[in-house]
Amino acid sequence: MVRRIDVTGAGGVSLAAWEFADPPKTGEGDQSPGALLLHGLMGRASHWAGTARWLSERHRAVALDQRGHGQSQKPPEGPYDREAYIQDAEAALVQLDLAPAVVIGHSMGALTAWQLAARRPDLVRAVIICDMRASALGAASQREWEDWFDAWPTPFATLADVRKWFGEDDPWVERPQPSRGEFYAEVMAERPDGWRPVFDHRQMLVSRATWVYDAHWEELAQVRCPALVVRGLDGELGRAEAQEMVRVLPRGEYAEIADAGHLVHYDRPEALRSAIEPFLDGVLTS
């Protein structure tokens, strides 16, 4: 079962939310605990499909295509600032009656998750932060991303070419990563001239620019609910920073996934489940 639900985000932007499995059956008048899954920059809700399916054994799990991504609206002039992304997630929780929910985010989606938890503790029961740094990345990082986008050999002739370039030929890839190829194949759509991303590179850079220059430790410290920081051993979040994030979080916990990079949920989905489930057990019984 895959079901799309329309959500109205900040400024009237149309957002696509997705359920990938039926929620557990409950008694009359009862409601399954909610879970909202937020993908990272360039991602889409379907990247969370596997996670959402096992979450649905005990939760009503909904993944959101964020503005500019997936099948959600991509307004040419945005806005694509932090405020818009946070308000969109808030709207999803309220309109879908998920709150108080566990909010699970990857990369940029994790930042949105903890910023929302800091702002609206009434809506967020717990937060899971997957491979997202709280420190500023800086101007050099943004320039690197601009150059990287320029290097994409679009359009791709086939999806096999997409998988090969992102999994093997991309200069950012140190060794073959088939899961990375699959991740990017998921965000491509066939056009008359070949396969191109479903998002606009310019909008992605604008979205990234609204958080890449700033540190986010203060908002992290304002998250009062249980929070799990998850990092891939070979990801972008270093161990020292991850452990400092746990220390700053009032109720922080830590998990590390071996043989995983930044795309933890694609690299080692079963290991991620093993890390998340004990945390969720504690949340559900508290």
FIDONU-139951 format. One record per residue: residue number from 1; x, y, z of N, C-alpha, C in turn. Coordinates in nm, 2 decimals. Layout:
N
 seq    npx    npy    npz   capx   capy   capz    cpx    cpy    cpz
 NUM      X      Y      Z      X      Y      Z      X      Y      Z
...
***
This chain:
286
 seq    npx    npy    npz   capx   capy   capz    cpx    cpy    cpz
   1   0.08  -0.12   0.00   0.00   0.00   0.00   0.09   0.12   0.00
   2   0.07   0.21  -0.10   0.13   0.34  -0.10   0.02   0.44  -0.12
   3   0.01   0.54  -0.03  -0.09   0.63  -0.04  -0.04   0.77  -0.03
   4  -0.08   0.86  -0.12  -0.04   1.00  -0.12  -0.15   1.08  -0.04
   5  -0.10   1.17   0.04  -0.19   1.27   0.11  -0.14   1.41   0.09
   6  -0.23   1.49   0.04  -0.19   1.63   0.02  -0.19   1.71   0.14
   7  -0.08   1.79   0.16  -0.07   1.88   0.27  -0.05   2.02   0.22
   8  -0.10   2.12   0.29  -0.08   2.26   0.25   0.03   2.32   0.34
   9   0.14   2.35   0.28   0.25   2.40   0.36   0.25   2.55   0.37
  10   0.36   2.61   0.42   0.37   2.75   0.45   0.34   2.83   0.31
  11   0.26   2.94   0.32   0.24   3.02   0.20   0.15   2.95   0.10
  12   0.08   2.84   0.14  -0.01   2.77   0.05   0.06   2.68  -0.04
  13   0.19   2.65  -0.02   0.26   2.55  -0.11   0.20   2.41  -0.09
  14   0.18   2.35  -0.20   0.12   2.21  -0.20   0.23   2.11  -0.18
  15   0.22   2.02  -0.08   0.32   1.92  -0.04   0.26   1.78  -0.05
  16   0.34   1.69  -0.09   0.29   1.55  -0.10   0.35   1.47   0.02
  17   0.26   1.41   0.09   0.30   1.32   0.20   0.26   1.18   0.17
  18   0.34   1.08   0.22   0.32   0.95   0.17   0.32   0.85   0.29
  19   0.22   0.76   0.28   0.22   0.64   0.37   0.26   0.52   0.28
  20   0.35   0.44   0.33   0.40   0.32   0.25   0.35   0.19   0.31
  21   0.27   0.20   0.42   0.21   0.08   0.47   0.10   0.12   0.56
  22   0.00   0.03   0.58  -0.11   0.06   0.67  -0.06   0.08   0.81
  23  -0.11   0.17   0.89  -0.08   0.18   1.03  -0.13   0.06   1.11
  24  -0.08   0.04   1.23  -0.13  -0.08   1.30  -0.28  -0.05   1.34
  25  -0.35  -0.16   1.36  -0.49  -0.15   1.40  -0.50  -0.12   1.55
  26  -0.59  -0.03   1.58  -0.60   0.01   1.72  -0.75  -0.01   1.76
  27  -0.77   0.00   1.89  -0.91  -0.01   1.94  -0.99   0.12   1.90
  28  -1.12   0.11   1.90  -1.20   0.22   1.87  -1.17   0.34   1.95
  29  -1.14   0.45   1.88  -1.11   0.58   1.95  -0.96   0.59   1.99
  30  -0.88   0.48   1.97  -0.74   0.49   1.99  -0.67   0.54   1.87
  31  -0.55   0.59   1.88  -0.47   0.64   1.77  -0.33   0.59   1.78
  32  -0.27   0.54   1.67  -0.13   0.49   1.67  -0.04   0.61   1.69
  33   0.07   0.60   1.76   0.16   0.71   1.77   0.22   0.75   1.63
  34   0.23   0.88   1.61   0.27   0.93   1.48   0.42   0.93   1.46
  35   0.47   0.92   1.34   0.61   0.93   1.30   0.61   1.01   1.17
  36   0.69   1.12   1.17   0.71   1.19   1.05   0.86   1.18   1.00
  37   0.88   1.14   0.87   1.01   1.12   0.82   1.04   1.23   0.72
  38   1.16   1.30   0.74   1.20   1.41   0.66   1.33   1.37   0.59
  39   1.33   1.38   0.46   1.45   1.35   0.38   1.55   1.46   0.38
  40   1.67   1.44   0.33   1.77   1.55   0.32   1.76   1.62   0.19
  41   1.85   1.72   0.17   1.86   1.80   0.05   1.87   1.70  -0.07
  42   1.79   1.73  -0.17   1.78   1.65  -0.30   1.71   1.52  -0.28
  43   1.67   1.49  -0.16   1.60   1.36  -0.14   1.45   1.36  -0.17
  44   1.38   1.26  -0.13   1.24   1.25  -0.15   1.18   1.15  -0.05
  45   1.05   1.16  -0.03   0.99   1.07   0.07   1.02   0.92   0.05
  46   1.02   0.88  -0.08   1.04   0.74  -0.10   1.18   0.69  -0.06
  47   1.27   0.77  -0.03   1.40   0.73   0.03   1.38   0.67   0.17
  48   1.26   0.70   0.23   1.23   0.65   0.36   1.14   0.53   0.36
  49   1.10   0.48   0.24   1.00   0.38   0.23   1.02   0.26   0.31
  50   1.14   0.20   0.31   1.17   0.08   0.38   1.16   0.11   0.53
  51   1.21   0.22   0.58   1.20   0.26   0.72   1.06   0.28   0.76
  52   0.98   0.34   0.68   0.84   0.37   0.71   0.76   0.24   0.72
  53   0.80   0.14   0.64   0.72   0.01   0.65   0.74  -0.06   0.78
  54   0.87  -0.07   0.83   0.88  -0.13   0.96   0.83  -0.05   1.07
  55   0.84   0.09   1.06   0.78   0.17   1.16   0.63   0.15   1.17
  56   0.57   0.12   1.06   0.42   0.11   1.06   0.37  -0.01   1.14
  57   0.46  -0.10   1.19   0.42  -0.20   1.28   0.36  -0.15   1.41
  58   0.41  -0.03   1.44   0.37   0.03   1.57   0.33   0.18   1.56
  59   0.36   0.24   1.45   0.33   0.38   1.43   0.25   0.41   1.30
  60   0.19   0.52   1.30   0.14   0.58   1.17   0.25   0.66   1.12
  61   0.32   0.60   1.02   0.45   0.66   0.97   0.42   0.73   0.83
  62   0.45   0.86   0.83   0.43   0.94   0.71   0.56   1.01   0.67
  63   0.60   1.00   0.54   0.72   1.06   0.49   0.67   1.18   0.40
  64   0.74   1.29   0.41   0.70   1.41   0.34   0.80   1.45   0.23
  65   0.75   1.47   0.11   0.83   1.54   0.01   0.83   1.68   0.04
  66   0.95   1.73   0.08   0.96   1.87   0.12   0.95   1.97   0.00
  67   0.92   2.09   0.02   0.91   2.18  -0.09   1.03   2.18  -0.18
  68   1.01   2.19  -0.31   1.12   2.18  -0.40   1.17   2.04  -0.43
  69   1.11   1.94  -0.37   1.16   1.80  -0.38   1.04   1.71  -0.42
  70   1.08   1.59  -0.47   0.98   1.49  -0.50   0.86   1.54  -0.58
  71   0.74   1.51  -0.54   0.62   1.55  -0.60   0.56   1.67  -0.54
  72   0.63   1.73  -0.45   0.57   1.86  -0.39   0.60   1.98  -0.48
  73   0.53   2.08  -0.45   0.54   2.20  -0.54   0.68   2.26  -0.53
  74   0.72   2.32  -0.64   0.86   2.38  -0.65   0.84   2.53  -0.69
  75   0.79   2.61  -0.60   0.77   2.75  -0.64   0.90   2.82  -0.69
  76   0.90   2.88  -0.81   1.02   2.93  -0.87   1.10   3.03  -0.78
  77   1.03   3.11  -0.70   1.09   3.21  -0.62   1.09   3.17  -0.47
  78   1.05   3.04  -0.44   1.06   3.00  -0.30   0.94   3.04  -0.22
  79   0.96   3.07  -0.09   1.09   3.07  -0.02   1.14   2.93   0.01
  80   1.28   2.92   0.02   1.34   2.80   0.05   1.43   2.82   0.18
  81   1.38   2.90   0.27   1.46   2.93   0.39   1.42   2.83   0.50
  82   1.49   2.84   0.61   1.47   2.75   0.72   1.32   2.77   0.77
  83   1.27   2.89   0.78   1.14   2.91   0.83   1.04   2.84   0.75
  84   1.05   2.84   0.62   0.95   2.77   0.53   0.96   2.62   0.55
  85   1.08   2.56   0.56   1.09   2.41   0.58   1.03   2.37   0.72
  86   1.06   2.45   0.82   1.01   2.42   0.96   0.85   2.43   0.96
  87   0.80   2.54   0.90   0.66   2.55   0.90   0.59   2.44   0.82
  88   0.65   2.40   0.71   0.59   2.29   0.63   0.58   2.16   0.72
  89   0.69   2.13   0.79   0.69   2.01   0.88   0.58   2.02   0.99
  90   0.57   2.14   1.04   0.47   2.17   1.14   0.33   2.15   1.09
  91   0.31   2.20   0.96   0.18   2.18   0.90   0.14   2.04   0.88
  92   0.24   1.96   0.84   0.22   1.81   0.82   0.18   1.75   0.94
  93   0.25   1.78   1.05   0.21   1.71   1.18   0.07   1.75   1.22
  94   0.03   1.88   1.20  -0.10   1.92   1.25  -0.21   1.87   1.16
  95  -0.19   1.89   1.03  -0.30   1.85   0.93  -0.32   1.70   0.92
  96  -0.22   1.62   0.95  -0.23   1.48   0.94  -0.26   1.42   1.08
  97  -0.27   1.50   1.18  -0.30   1.46   1.32  -0.20   1.36   1.37
  98  -0.07   1.38   1.35   0.03   1.29   1.39   0.09   1.33   1.53
  99   0.07   1.45   1.57   0.13   1.50   1.69   0.07   1.44   1.82
 100   0.15   1.42   1.93   0.29   1.44   1.93   0.36   1.32   1.86
 101   0.46   1.35   1.77   0.52   1.25   1.69   0.66   1.24   1.71
 102   0.72   1.12   1.67   0.86   1.10   1.66   0.89   1.16   1.52
 103   0.99   1.25   1.51   1.03   1.31   1.39   1.17   1.26   1.36
 104   1.18   1.19   1.24   1.31   1.13   1.20   1.36   1.21   1.08
 105   1.48   1.26   1.09   1.53   1.34   0.97   1.67   1.29   0.93
 106   1.70   1.30   0.80   1.83   1.28   0.75   1.89   1.41   0.70
 107   2.01   1.44   0.74   2.08   1.55   0.69   2.00   1.68   0.71
 108   1.97   1.75   0.60   1.89   1.88   0.62   1.76   1.85   0.69
 109   1.70   1.74   0.66   1.57   1.70   0.73   1.59   1.68   0.88
 110   1.71   1.64   0.92   1.73   1.63   1.06   1.74   1.77   1.13
 111   1.80   1.86   1.06   1.81   2.00   1.11   1.67   2.05   1.13
 112   1.58   2.03   1.03   1.44   2.08   1.04   1.38   2.01   1.16
 113   1.41   1.88   1.18   1.34   1.81   1.29   1.38   1.87   1.42
 114   1.51   1.90   1.45   1.54   1.95   1.58   1.50   2.10   1.59
 115   1.50   2.17   1.48   1.45   2.31   1.49   1.30   2.32   1.53
 116   1.23   2.22   1.47   1.09   2.22   1.50   1.06   2.17   1.64
 117   1.14   2.07   1.69   1.13   2.03   1.83   1.16   2.14   1.93
 118   1.26   2.22   1.89   1.29   2.33   1.98   1.18   2.43   1.99
 119   1.12   2.45   1.88   1.01   2.56   1.87   0.88   2.51   1.91
 120   0.84   2.38   1.88   0.71   2.33   1.91   0.72   2.20   1.99
 121   0.76   2.20   2.11   0.77   2.08   2.19   0.64   2.01   2.21
 122   0.53   2.08   2.19   0.40   2.01   2.20   0.37   1.92   2.08
 123   0.44   1.94   1.97   0.42   1.86   1.85   0.51   1.74   1.84
 124   0.63   1.75   1.91   0.74   1.65   1.88   0.76   1.57   2.01
 125   0.74   1.44   2.00   0.76   1.35   2.11   0.91   1.31   2.13
 126   0.98   1.29   2.01   1.12   1.25   2.01   1.17   1.29   1.88
 127   1.31   1.30   1.87   1.37   1.33   1.75   1.48   1.23   1.72
 128   1.50   1.19   1.59   1.61   1.11   1.55   1.69   1.18   1.44
 129   1.81   1.21   1.47   1.90   1.30   1.39   2.00   1.21   1.31
 130   1.98   1.19   1.18   2.07   1.10   1.11   2.17   1.18   1.03
 131   2.30   1.18   1.07   2.41   1.23   1.00   2.40   1.38   0.96
 132   2.37   1.46   1.06   2.37   1.61   1.03   2.45   1.68   1.14
 133   2.53   1.77   1.09   2.62   1.85   1.18   2.55   1.97   1.24
 134   2.59   2.01   1.36   2.54   2.13   1.42   2.63   2.25   1.39
 135   2.75   2.22   1.35   2.85   2.33   1.33   2.83   2.38   1.19
 136   2.88   2.51   1.17   2.87   2.57   1.04   2.97   2.50   0.94
 137   2.92   2.49   0.81   3.01   2.43   0.71   3.09   2.53   0.63
 138   3.03   2.65   0.62   3.11   2.76   0.56   3.10   2.79   0.41
 139   3.16   2.90   0.37   3.15   2.94   0.23   3.21   2.84   0.14
 140   3.33   2.79   0.18   3.40   2.69   0.09   3.31   2.57   0.05
 141   3.24   2.52   0.15   3.15   2.41   0.13   3.04   2.44   0.02
 142   2.99   2.56   0.03   2.88   2.60  -0.07   2.95   2.61  -0.21
 143   3.06   2.66  -0.22   3.13   2.67  -0.35   3.16   2.53  -0.41
 144   3.20   2.44  -0.32   3.22   2.30  -0.36   3.10   2.24  -0.42
 145   2.98   2.27  -0.36   2.86   2.22  -0.41   2.82   2.28  -0.54
 146   2.84   2.41  -0.56   2.82   2.47  -0.69   2.90   2.40  -0.80
 147   3.03   2.38  -0.77   3.11   2.32  -0.87   3.07   2.17  -0.90
 148   3.02   2.11  -0.79   2.98   1.97  -0.81   2.86   1.96  -0.89
 149   2.76   2.05  -0.87   2.64   2.05  -0.96   2.68   2.07  -1.10
 150   2.77   2.16  -1.13   2.82   2.19  -1.26   2.88   2.07  -1.33
 151   2.94   1.98  -1.25   3.00   1.86  -1.30   2.91   1.74  -1.34
 152   2.78   1.75  -1.30   2.69   1.64  -1.33   2.68   1.63  -1.49
 153   2.69   1.51  -1.54   2.68   1.50  -1.69   2.54   1.48  -1.73
 154   2.45   1.58  -1.70   2.31   1.57  -1.74   2.29   1.62  -1.88
 155   2.20   1.56  -1.95   2.11   1.45  -1.91   2.18   1.32  -1.92
 156   2.13   1.23  -1.83   2.18   1.09  -1.84   2.10   1.01  -1.94
 157   2.17   0.93  -2.02   2.09   0.85  -2.12   2.00   0.75  -2.06
 158   2.05   0.68  -1.95   1.97   0.58  -1.89   1.98   0.58  -1.74
 159   1.89   0.51  -1.67   1.91   0.51  -1.52   2.04   0.43  -1.48
 160   2.08   0.34  -1.57   2.20   0.27  -1.54   2.32   0.36  -1.54
 161   2.31   0.46  -1.63   2.42   0.57  -1.63   2.42   0.65  -1.51
 162   2.29   0.68  -1.46   2.28   0.75  -1.33   2.35   0.67  -1.22
 163   2.31   0.55  -1.21   2.37   0.46  -1.10   2.52   0.45  -1.11
 164   2.57   0.44  -1.23   2.72   0.43  -1.25   2.79   0.56  -1.21
 165   2.74   0.67  -1.25   2.81   0.80  -1.23   2.81   0.83  -1.08
 166   2.69   0.82  -1.01   2.69   0.86  -0.87   2.75   0.75  -0.78
 167   2.75   0.62  -0.83   2.80   0.51  -0.75   2.95   0.49  -0.77
 168   3.00   0.53  -0.89   3.14   0.50  -0.92   3.22   0.62  -0.98
 169   3.17   0.69  -1.07   3.24   0.79  -1.15   3.25   0.93  -1.09
 170   3.15   0.96  -1.01   3.15   1.09  -0.94   3.28   1.12  -0.87
 171   3.35   1.23  -0.89   3.48   1.26  -0.82   3.47   1.26  -0.67
 172   3.35   1.28  -0.62   3.33   1.27  -0.47   3.33   1.13  -0.42
 173   3.32   1.03  -0.50   3.32   0.89  -0.46   3.46   0.83  -0.45
 174   3.50   0.79  -0.33   3.63   0.74  -0.31   3.64   0.59  -0.35
 175   3.53   0.52  -0.34   3.52   0.38  -0.37   3.38   0.35  -0.42
 176   3.36   0.24  -0.50   3.23   0.22  -0.55   3.12   0.21  -0.44
 177   3.01   0.28  -0.46   2.90   0.28  -0.36   2.77   0.26  -0.43
 178   2.73   0.13  -0.45   2.61   0.10  -0.53   2.48   0.17  -0.46
 179   2.48   0.18  -0.33   2.36   0.24  -0.26   2.35   0.38  -0.30
 180   2.46   0.45  -0.32   2.46   0.59  -0.36   2.40   0.61  -0.50
 181   2.44   0.52  -0.59   2.38   0.52  -0.72   2.23   0.50  -0.72
 182   2.19   0.41  -0.63   2.04   0.38  -0.62   1.97   0.51  -0.56
 183   2.03   0.57  -0.46   1.98   0.69  -0.40   1.95   0.79  -0.51
 184   2.05   0.82  -0.59   2.03   0.93  -0.69   1.94   0.89  -0.81
 185   1.94   0.76  -0.84   1.84   0.71  -0.94   1.70   0.74  -0.90
 186   1.67   0.74  -0.77   1.54   0.76  -0.72   1.49   0.90  -0.74
 187   1.58   1.00  -0.76   1.54   1.14  -0.77   1.56   1.19  -0.92
 188   1.56   1.09  -1.01   1.56   1.13  -1.15   1.43   1.10  -1.22
 189   1.40   1.18  -1.32   1.28   1.16  -1.40   1.32   1.16  -1.55
 190   1.25   1.09  -1.63   1.28   1.08  -1.77   1.22   1.20  -1.84
 191   1.30   1.27  -1.92   1.26   1.39  -2.00   1.28   1.35  -2.15
 192   1.24   1.44  -2.24   1.26   1.40  -2.38   1.40   1.38  -2.42
 193   1.50   1.45  -2.35   1.64   1.44  -2.38   1.72   1.34  -2.30
 194   1.65   1.28  -2.20   1.72   1.19  -2.11   1.67   1.20  -1.97
 195   1.75   1.15  -1.87   1.71   1.15  -1.73   1.77   1.27  -1.66
 196   1.69   1.35  -1.59   1.73   1.47  -1.52   1.67   1.46  -1.38
 197   1.73   1.54  -1.28   1.68   1.54  -1.15   1.54   1.60  -1.14
 198   1.46   1.56  -1.04   1.32   1.61  -1.03   1.33   1.75  -0.96
 199   1.45   1.79  -0.91   1.46   1.92  -0.84   1.54   2.01  -0.93
 200   1.54   2.14  -0.89   1.62   2.24  -0.96   1.75   2.27  -0.88
 201   1.86   2.26  -0.95   1.99   2.28  -0.88   1.99   2.42  -0.81
 202   1.94   2.52  -0.87   1.95   2.65  -0.81   1.87   2.66  -0.68
 203   1.75   2.59  -0.68   1.67   2.59  -0.56   1.74   2.51  -0.45
 204   1.81   2.41  -0.48   1.88   2.33  -0.38   1.99   2.42  -0.32
 205   2.06   2.49  -0.40   2.17   2.58  -0.35   2.11   2.69  -0.26
 206   2.00   2.74  -0.30   1.93   2.84  -0.21   1.89   2.78  -0.08
 207   1.83   2.66  -0.09   1.79   2.59   0.04   1.91   2.57   0.13
 208   2.02   2.52   0.07   2.14   2.49   0.15   2.21   2.62   0.21
 209   2.20   2.73   0.13   2.26   2.85   0.18   2.20   2.91   0.30
 210   2.07   2.86   0.33   2.00   2.92   0.45   2.05   2.85   0.58
 211   2.13   2.74   0.57   2.18   2.68   0.69   2.33   2.65   0.69
 212   2.39   2.65   0.58   2.53   2.61   0.57   2.63   2.71   0.64
 213   2.60   2.83   0.64   2.69   2.93   0.70   2.68   2.95   0.85
 214   2.57   2.89   0.91   2.54   2.91   1.05   2.56   2.78   1.13
 215   2.60   2.80   1.26   2.60   2.69   1.35   2.46   2.68   1.42
 216   2.42   2.56   1.47   2.28   2.54   1.52   2.28   2.47   1.65
 217   2.39   2.50   1.73   2.40   2.45   1.87   2.30   2.50   1.96
 218   2.26   2.63   1.95   2.17   2.69   2.04   2.03   2.62   2.03
 219   1.98   2.60   1.91   1.85   2.53   1.89   1.86   2.39   1.94
 220   1.98   2.32   1.92   1.99   2.18   1.96   1.97   2.18   2.11
 221   2.03   2.27   2.18   2.02   2.27   2.33   1.88   2.29   2.38
 222   1.79   2.35   2.29   1.65   2.38   2.33   1.56   2.26   2.31
 223   1.61   2.15   2.26   1.53   2.03   2.23   1.52   1.95   2.36
 224   1.40   1.95   2.42   1.38   1.89   2.55   1.33   1.75   2.55
 225   1.29   1.70   2.43   1.24   1.56   2.42   1.36   1.47   2.40
 226   1.34   1.34   2.41   1.44   1.24   2.38   1.49   1.26   2.24
 227   1.62   1.25   2.22   1.68   1.27   2.09   1.80   1.17   2.07
 228   1.80   1.11   1.95   1.90   1.01   1.92   1.98   1.06   1.80
 229   2.11   1.07   1.82   2.20   1.12   1.72   2.27   0.99   1.65
 230   2.24   0.98   1.52   2.29   0.86   1.45   2.39   0.91   1.35
 231   2.51   0.84   1.35   2.61   0.87   1.24   2.66   0.75   1.17
 232   2.68   0.76   1.04   2.75   0.66   0.97   2.90   0.67   1.00
 233   2.97   0.56   1.02   3.11   0.56   1.06   3.19   0.64   0.95
 234   3.15   0.63   0.83   3.22   0.70   0.72   3.14   0.82   0.67
 235   3.05   0.87   0.75   2.96   0.98   0.71   3.02   1.12   0.72
 236   2.94   1.22   0.71   2.98   1.36   0.72   2.99   1.41   0.86
 237   2.92   1.34   0.95   2.92   1.38   1.09   3.03   1.31   1.17
 238   3.13   1.38   1.21   3.24   1.31   1.28   3.20   1.27   1.42
 239   3.27   1.17   1.48   3.24   1.11   1.61   3.25   1.22   1.72
 240   3.35   1.30   1.72   3.37   1.40   1.82   3.25   1.50   1.82
 241   3.21   1.55   1.70   3.10   1.64   1.70   2.97   1.57   1.74
 242   2.95   1.45   1.69   2.83   1.38   1.73   2.81   1.36   1.88
 243   2.92   1.32   1.94   2.92   1.31   2.09   2.90   1.44   2.16
 244   2.95   1.55   2.10   2.92   1.68   2.16   2.78   1.72   2.14
 245   2.72   1.68   2.03   2.58   1.71   2.01   2.49   1.63   2.12
 246   2.53   1.51   2.14   2.46   1.43   2.25   2.48   1.50   2.38
 247   2.59   1.55   2.41   2.62   1.62   2.54   2.53   1.74   2.55
 248   2.52   1.82   2.44   2.44   1.94   2.44   2.29   1.92   2.45
 249   2.25   1.81   2.39   2.10   1.77   2.40   2.07   1.74   2.54
 250   1.97   1.79   2.60   1.93   1.76   2.74   1.90   1.61   2.76
 251   1.84   1.54   2.65   1.81   1.40   2.67   1.87   1.32   2.55
 252   1.99   1.35   2.52   2.05   1.29   2.40   2.11   1.15   2.42
 253   2.10   1.07   2.31   2.16   0.94   2.30   2.24   0.93   2.17
 254   2.32   0.83   2.16   2.42   0.82   2.05   2.41   0.68   1.99
 255   2.42   0.67   1.86   2.43   0.55   1.79   2.52   0.56   1.67
 256   2.60   0.46   1.64   2.70   0.47   1.53   2.68   0.34   1.45
 257   2.68   0.36   1.31   2.65   0.25   1.22   2.78   0.22   1.14
 258   2.83   0.11   1.16   2.96   0.07   1.09   2.93   0.04   0.94
 259   3.03   0.06   0.86   3.01   0.04   0.72   2.90   0.12   0.65
 260   2.88   0.24   0.70   2.78   0.33   0.65   2.84   0.46   0.63
 261   2.80   0.53   0.52   2.84   0.67   0.50   2.73   0.77   0.54
 262   2.72   0.88   0.46   2.62   0.98   0.49   2.48   0.92   0.47
 263   2.46   0.84   0.37   2.33   0.79   0.34   2.30   0.66   0.42
 264   2.30   0.68   0.55   2.29   0.57   0.65   2.17   0.48   0.62
 265   2.06   0.54   0.59   1.93   0.46   0.56   1.94   0.38   0.43
 266   2.03   0.42   0.34   2.05   0.34   0.22   2.16   0.24   0.23
 267   2.27   0.28   0.30   2.39   0.20   0.31   2.36   0.07   0.40
 268   2.30   0.10   0.52   2.28  -0.01   0.62   2.14   0.00   0.68
 269   2.03  -0.03   0.60   1.90  -0.01   0.66   1.87  -0.10   0.78
 270   1.91  -0.22   0.78   1.88  -0.31   0.89   1.96  -0.27   1.01
 271   2.09  -0.22   0.99   2.16  -0.18   1.11   2.10  -0.05   1.17
 272   2.05   0.04   1.08   1.98   0.16   1.13   1.86   0.12   1.21
 273   1.78   0.02   1.16   1.67  -0.02   1.24   1.71  -0.07   1.37
 274   1.82  -0.15   1.38   1.86  -0.21   1.51   1.90  -0.10   1.60
 275   1.95   0.02   1.55   1.99   0.13   1.63   1.87   0.21   1.68
 276   1.77   0.22   1.60   1.66   0.31   1.62   1.55   0.24   1.72
 277   1.53   0.11   1.69   1.42   0.04   1.77   1.43   0.05   1.92
 278   1.55   0.02   1.98   1.56   0.03   2.12   1.53   0.17   2.17
 279   1.57   0.28   2.10   1.54   0.41   2.13   1.39   0.43   2.13
 280   1.32   0.39   2.02   1.18   0.40   2.01   1.10   0.33   2.12
 281   1.16   0.21   2.16   1.09   0.13   2.27   1.09   0.22   2.40
 282   1.20   0.29   2.42   1.20   0.37   2.54   1.11   0.49   2.53
 283   1.09   0.55   2.41   1.00   0.66   2.39   0.86   0.61   2.41
 284   0.82   0.50   2.36   0.68   0.45   2.36   0.64   0.41   2.50
 285   0.74   0.37   2.58   0.70   0.32   2.72   0.72   0.43   2.83
 286   0.77   0.55   2.78   0.80   0.65   2.88   0.67   0.73   2.91
***
